[in-house]
Amino acid sequence: QVQLVESGGGSVQAGGSLRLSCAASGYSFSSGCMGWYRQAPGKEREGVATIYTGRGLTYYADSVKGRFTLSQDNAMKTVYLQMDNLKPEDTAMYYCAADAGLLCLRGPPDFKHRGQGTQVTVSS
């Protein structure tokens, strides 16, 4: 059974940085994908970034490209989302998600497995 545990959310001022972590268990790092999506109150879920953990390929939403960076630690089975130059519009609940194979093409909001979420709040 896949379990994802996020950590690292918090409150920062605009221009600041946060690093989110997602520790996975029961998940195959060699053949799957992990990603992050976010949801602000009253808004649709938005895919933020995806990493194909077997190949290290990363994809980012245009809204975060150049500011957010994914990385992975295979030994710890953990994926990190480094968020720099944060903006108030980045404020949302951030969720880690995982899936495998062709289902990865659906994007993080539709991945099968997800964590409990971690809040990110950016003040102006």
Salt bridges, closest charged atoms under 4 A:
GLU46 OE1 - ARG38 NE 2.78
ASP62 OD1 - LYS65 NZ 3.09
ASP90 OD1 - ARG38 NH1 2.88
ASP90 OD2 - ARG67 NH1 2.70
ASP99 OD2 - ARG106 NH2 2.81
ASP110 OD1 - ARG45 NH2 3.70
